[in-house]
Amino acid sequence: MCQFFKRLFRKNPRETQEDLMKKFLIVGLGNIGEKYENTRHNIGFKVLDHFAKKEDLSFEPQKLGDLTTYKLKGRTFIFLKPSTYMNLSGKAVLYWLTKEKIPLENLLVVTDDLNLPFGSIRLKTKGSDGGHNGLKDIQDKLNTTKYNRFRFGISDTFSKGKQVNYVLGQWNEEENDKLPERLDKSVDLIKSFVLAGVNATMNMFNGK
């Protein structure tokens, strides 16, 4: 772990290392603005919004993003939807990790993935950015590829040269019909990540 994150564990009068290990930053990637709201690239926002709706949470504008918190079984979930646009997501992630003194292993980034079939979910503890600009900026700002990411498959059913239009396009009718069940499963994965840990969650949810 880099020296920056080691410093997060230094004791202070208000929070012990044990307290910090019970806090989690869950980041949904997306672009702000109504025109992006129901696009494939904004599935990170959509997953967090679905969680908030199920648990009656409300996001509030804060520095570099919209935030809400949720407590379950002694754990604190801090949900972040960056307001920096996708390509600068790392700035918001780094700011809130630092402000809340959250250890890197308690970070989970929710993002779209062209390489997975629609609705497939996969949790990973490290990896490349895969050409995803949001992940690339997070990697650059954190100076590591070793952070947890929850990849939600959007498939790659687009013709040559049409990737941008596809990613920034709206869900089709069939996808919209299947999304609610997939979003429910995504909420379950996030809860499991926080309560059961990343390895147990990977075994339980990957490919499901």
QUIURLIN-V466456 format. One record per residue. N is the residue number from 1. RES is the residue in one small letter. SS is DSSP state (h for helix, s for strand, l for the rest). NEAR is the number of other C-alpha atoms within 8 Angstrom. Layout:
[[N/RES/SS/NEAR] [N/RES/SS/NEAR]]
This chain:
[[1/m/l/4] [2/c/l/5] [3/q/h/6] [4/f/h/6] [5/f/h/10] [6/k/h/9] [7/r/h/7] [8/l/h/10] [9/f/h/11] [10/r/l/7] [11/k/l/7] [12/n/l/6] [13/p/l/5] [14/r/l/4] [15/e/l/9] [16/t/l/10] [17/q/h/9] [18/e/h/7] [19/d/h/8] [20/l/h/12] [21/m/l/10] [22/k/l/9] [23/k/s/12] [24/f/s/14] [25/l/s/14] [26/i/s/12] [27/v/s/14] [28/g/s/17] [29/l/l/17] [30/g/l/15] [31/n/l/12] [32/i/l/9] [33/g/l/6] [34/e/h/5] [35/k/h/5] [36/y/h/12] [37/e/l/9] [38/n/l/10] [39/t/s/12] [40/r/h/13] [41/h/h/13] [42/n/h/15] [43/i/h/16] [44/g/h/14] [45/f/h/11] [46/k/h/10] [47/v/h/13] [48/l/h/11] [49/d/h/8] [50/h/h/11] [51/f/h/9] [52/a/h/11] [53/k/h/8] [54/k/h/7] [55/e/h/6] [56/d/l/6] [57/l/l/10] [58/s/l/6] [59/f/l/8] [60/e/s/7] [61/p/s/7] [62/q/s/7] [63/k/l/5] [64/l/l/9] [65/g/s/12] [66/d/s/13] [67/l/s/12] [68/t/s/11] [69/t/s/9] [70/y/s/8] [71/k/s/8] [72/l/s/7] [73/k/l/5] [74/g/l/6] [75/r/s/11] [76/t/s/11] [77/f/s/13] [78/i/s/12] [79/f/s/12] [80/l/s/12] [81/k/s/13] [82/p/s/16] [83/s/l/10] [84/t/l/13] [85/y/l/10] [86/m/h/11] [87/n/h/9] [88/l/h/11] [89/s/h/15] [90/g/h/14] [91/k/h/12] [92/a/h/13] [93/v/h/11] [94/l/h/11] [95/y/h/8] [96/w/h/10] [97/l/h/13] [98/t/h/9] [99/k/h/7] [100/e/h/6] [101/k/l/10] [102/i/l/15] [103/p/l/12] [104/l/h/8] [105/e/h/6] [106/n/h/12] [107/l/s/14] [108/l/s/12] [109/v/s/11] [110/v/s/15] [111/t/s/15] [112/d/s/13] [113/d/s/10] [114/l/l/9] [115/n/l/8] [116/l/l/13] [117/p/l/10] [118/f/l/9] [119/g/l/11] [120/s/l/11] [121/i/s/14] [122/r/s/11] [123/l/s/13] [124/k/s/10] [125/t/l/9] [126/k/l/9] [127/g/l/7] [128/s/l/5] [129/d/l/10] [130/g/l/4] [131/g/l/5] [132/h/l/7] [133/n/h/9] [134/g/h/12] [135/l/h/10] [136/k/h/11] [137/d/h/13] [138/i/h/14] [139/q/h/12] [140/d/h/9] [141/k/h/9] [142/l/h/8] [143/n/l/6] [144/t/l/7] [145/t/l/9] [146/k/l/7] [147/y/l/11] [148/n/s/13] [149/r/s/12] [150/f/s/12] [151/r/s/12] [152/f/s/15] [153/g/s/14] [154/i/l/14] [155/s/l/10] [156/d/l/8] [157/t/l/4] [158/f/l/7] [159/s/l/6] [160/k/l/5] [161/g/l/5] [162/k/l/8] [163/q/h/9] [164/v/h/7] [165/n/h/7] [166/y/h/10] [167/v/h/9] [168/l/l/10] [169/g/l/8] [170/q/s/8] [171/w/l/9] [172/n/l/6] [173/e/h/6] [174/e/h/6] [175/e/h/9] [176/n/h/9] [177/d/h/7] [178/k/h/9] [179/l/h/9] [180/p/h/8] [181/e/h/7] [182/r/h/9] [183/l/h/10] [184/d/h/9] [185/k/h/8] [186/s/h/10] [187/v/h/11] [188/d/h/8] [189/l/h/10] [190/i/h/8] [191/k/h/8] [192/s/h/12] [193/f/h/11] [194/v/h/12] [195/l/h/8] [196/a/h/8] [197/g/l/9] [198/v/h/11] [199/n/h/6] [200/a/h/10] [201/t/h/14] [202/m/h/11] [203/n/h/7] [204/m/h/6] [205/f/h/11] [206/n/l/10] [207/g/l/6] [208/k/l/5]]
